[in-house]
């Protein structure tokens, strides 16, 4: 009976994994935004604890009614844990990746005030359920400096302010000014990291000499990922690495 329960729990976990890791946290956000950790915790509770409780409580000497009560209670506990785990994962899912000053910032649903979403451009007013949308952030307008500083001190950076979002294309001139040559970063990496970077470069289909990068960060990780950019500043891939390592600026990177 416990093995049967384990099989059912594993099937449910696989379905949840397809949603959490396949839709809500696509690569590399399952690492950058903590989706893999949340899913691992969910699986541990749902797949392991449920069958273990079944194994402990199962007793052939119990009546059919007693066993039905045991199974129902275990099922309800597992269902409650699954629903709560999915709710937490949904709240923490990245919905926007916004260019901000000199980096790309993955912003989760819980970091955004829903009441401010109407301030965003029409195409960005709905939080994504299939991975983060790419966006830019506008510059500070006259009279906004003090308020912007106050919001930042309160933990709300421009990347998490819907009223500051704009299309990524509008931010491309700033992106091109800030992006750096990938060859410069590769020279600063350790051998293992160079291999990982080379694999990511091959997946873009572009020579490394034509690639640039920006740090890709979240409130969970600040120095573990980079976004790979083509010469126009468009995102073409991702790779693990510290995007804040000092390297030479991009020669000719201009709007």
Order of alpha helices (4+ residues) and beta strands (2+ residues): alpha-alpha-alpha-alpha-alpha-beta-beta-beta-alpha-beta-alpha-beta-alpha-alpha-beta-beta-beta
